[in-house]
Amino acid sequence: MRRRHPDNTHLTYHHSGPWNGYEVQLQRGPLFIPYLERIHQTMHRAIHSQASTMAVRVDLNLPENGYVQSGDWFGSFIRSLKEQVDAELERRKREGRWVPDCKLGYIGVEEKVGGQQVHYHACLFLNGEIYRGLGEFPTGR
């Protein structure tokens, strides 16, 4: 059954079973096929554009009872992260180290469930020759 979204007929639903050979989560309802295709393209590009790829899932939550400016939160996060990656690569070059290309790839979605604060889910794709892990985290939390 291939139904379309009532408000946007360009969006076709995927209702059950694997999609394109991949297991997908359908517990919260059907998924949009154009979005699945775009996710697949992004993953494929990240994996095939470098020798190794590190993928990291992150959840971004905004403060519930604090001062929150309106705007493109996810876009600001990605711009800041790209600047940090670029600065790290420049530092490595200044040190005379070999630096392969590293283009930050990402998939992100904004979600708001019921009365919850808006939050974001993302998967970041980084060059695995440069980034091999997430580093150290403080203990005791």
N, C-alpha and C positions, 0 to 999 in steps of 0.2 A: 504494500500500500504506500503510494507516494503522494502524500498530501502537501499542499503549499500553505504557507503562513497566510492567514486571512488579511493582514494589513500590508503584506509585501509578497506578491506572488512570485518574486524571484527566489525566495527562500523555500527550498524543498526540505521536508523532514526525513530523517532516518529514524525508524521506529524500533527495529529489533535486530538482534544478532550482530555479528562482526561487521565492520565497515571496511571495505577494501583490504580485507585480510587482517585487520587490527581489532582487538577486543576494545569495545568502548563502553562507557558507563551510561546506562539508560535509566537508572533508578529514579531520577528526578524528571523524567520525561524525554521526549524525542530530541534529537540534535539536528541542527541545520547542516545539510550536506555542503553548501558552499563554504561554511566555516570549517568543516572537517577537511575539505580540500585545501584550504589556505593553511591550516595547521600542518597538514602533510607536506605541502610545498616548503614551508619554513623549516621543518625538521629535515627534509631531504637536502635542502640547500646547506644547512649548517653541517650536516654529517659529511656531505661530499665536497665541501669547499676547503677542508683542512685534513691533516693526517689523523687527528683524533679530536673528539668533541667531548666537552663536559657539559652536562645538562643539569640544571639546578631548579627545583620548584621552590617558589617563594610565595608567601601569603602576606599581603600588605594591608594592615588595618590602620584606620585613622582614629585619632583620639575621640572618645565618646563624649566627654564633658570638658572640652578645651576649646581654645580659639582655633578655628579652622577656616582658612581662607578658601574661597571658591576657586575653581580652576581645574586644569588638567593635571590631576595628581599623578596618574600613571605616566603621562608624557614627561612630567618633571622628573620623576624617578628614573626613567630611561635616559633622559638627557644627562642627568647627574652621573649615572653609572657609566655611560659612554665616555664622559669627560674623565672620570677616575681611571678607566681602562687606558685611555689615550695617555694620561699623565704617567701611569705605571710603565707603559711601553717606552715613552720618551726617557724616563729615568733609566730604564734598562739599556737603552741605546747610548745614553751619556756615559754609562759605566763600561761601554765597549762590549756588551753582551749581544749575542745573536738574538734577534727578535723576529719571529715569524708574523705574518699578517694575523690580525685578530679582529674580526668584525662581530660585534655583539648581535646575536640573533635573539628574538624573543617572541613569545606568544603571551597575550594577556587578556583577561576578561574582568569586567566590573560586575560585581554581584551585590544585590541587596535582597535579603530574605526577610519577609515580614517587616517588623519594626526595627530590625538591626541596622546599624550604621553601614554605609556603603564600604565594601572592601574589595580587594583585587586578588586574583590568583594569576600567577605568571610562571612561565618556564623560560629560563635564560639559557642560551647556548653560547659557550665560550670555547676558544681554542684550547684543547686539552694538552698541547705542548707547553703552554704558558701557565694555565691554571689547572692544577691536578687535584685540588681539594678546596675546602672552604676555610682552611686555616684553623686556628685555635679559638675555642670558646671559653669564656670565664666559667669556673666551676662554682658550685654552691648556689645555683639559681633553681 
